[in-house]
Amino acid sequence: MKRRSLCFALVFATLAAFGEQGAVRVEVAAFDGGYTLVREGRPYLVRGAGAADIDLATVAAHGGNSIRTWGVEDAQATLDSAHKHGLTVSMGLPVAAERFGFDYDDEASIAEQRQNVESAIRRYKDHPALLAWIIGNELDMRHTNPRVYNEVNELSRLIHALDPNHPTTTTISALDKETVELVRNRAPDLDFISLQAYGALALMPKAIEYLREGPFMITEWGPLGHWEVGKTRWGAPIEQDSTEKGRHYLESYRTFIAPFLGPCLGSYAFLWGQKQERTHTWFSLFTETGESTAAVDVLEAVWTGRVPANQAPAIRSMRLARRPATDSVRLGAGKRYTARAEVVDPDGDPLVFQWSIKPESTETVVGGDFEASIANLDGLFVGDATQAQVNLMAPDAPGQYRLYVMAYDGQGHAAHANIPFLVYGKRR
């Protein structure tokens, strides 16, 4: 790993401030027994989020200072918007993982990929919002050829030759010593490594023993993943509600990130925006219509030290046919049932509810790869479906489904929960 002392970094302070006109120098420096990023000659702790399809003004408004991307699509617009709002960008580069069929023994494919990376570096290297380059995403996932990291090293060398002002990293999904050592040994030109962990972030107190040998960053963290939670008897993952997720973000930051800042250069929470991954709410810090959830309130609090003036509603419970998700709820086809959500608003704002039923996801992709959204099933609610309690008809067709509730406070915030359920039999 490349290392420079903080004193040496400060020499470049006057050269760093190209401001509106060009690159801002960023590097990793040894500092106070650990490491820090140095930007414009000053220590820079990343308080960031992975952002997707959202106004970046929201990141700055909640106290964040940086975003990360997973590619260079719309890179110019992203960099320009980030700079406008005082944010930096760790830019993902187009480097393919083996699980997408890329062969790291194929010299022609490697040469083409290098050319794509070089084009991106030349195009964006002098933008003042740029913070760092991320070489691929979770290249360790399902990989079989360790040469992938020899190529990461060659790409890092190429980047440094073209752009001496910004550090390089790559992200890994396995928080284990073997993978960390593989990356460090085969890609020593990287300025730091980046970790992506959800429930596995709890391994940090033990992992720090080998992680602290060099600088690192946490480039994804968030709620428990769908691969880490309990399941119904038929295998449907049971998602944390938005309030449980808020508590999880708070505990994760306080216990597994904040104590290790020093060798850790900062973190990017996932996902500042909305996406489908098993459900449309699982990793989404915002709703499809743009309301923020409890986890956003938590991030603002840990980033700024201040609790937001108005906060998201809180889920106390959700029941379908008087049972919670952990009861593996089974409903008779075409029969009528009641569902109820108990939700409170800490500011006393009146709540409006929105209920929906969707077929259960059948996706098996990993690593956050693309999943198509799932449409609501219409005509299943009886009467008013904007209250805390609703009546519904189970779908006619046997199979797996999921009931969702959203509670909106009219102040730009929302709470959500869902229950997977199994329909059996035939409608009579």
Secondary structure, 3 states (H helix, E strand, C coil): CCCEEHHHHHCCHHHHCCHHHCCCCEEEEEECCEEEEEECCEEECEEEEEEECCCCHHHHHCCCCEEECCCCCCHHHHHHHHHHCCCEEEEEECCCCHHHCCCCCCHHHHHHHHHHHHHHHHHHCCCCCEEEEEECCCCCCCCCCCHHHHHHHHHHHHHHHHCCCCCEECEECCCCHHHHHHHHHHCCCCCCEEEECCHHHHHHHHHHHHHCCCCEEEEECCCCCCCCCCECCCCCECCCCHHHHHHHHHHHHHHHHHHHECCEEEEEEEEEECCCCCCCCCCCCECCCCCECHHHHHHHHHHHCCCCCCCCCEEEEEEECCECHHHCEEEECCCEEEEEEEEECCCCCCCEEEEEEEECCCCCCCCCCCCCCCCCCCCCEECCCCCCEEEEECCCCCEEEEEEEEEECCCCEEEEEEEEEEEECCCC
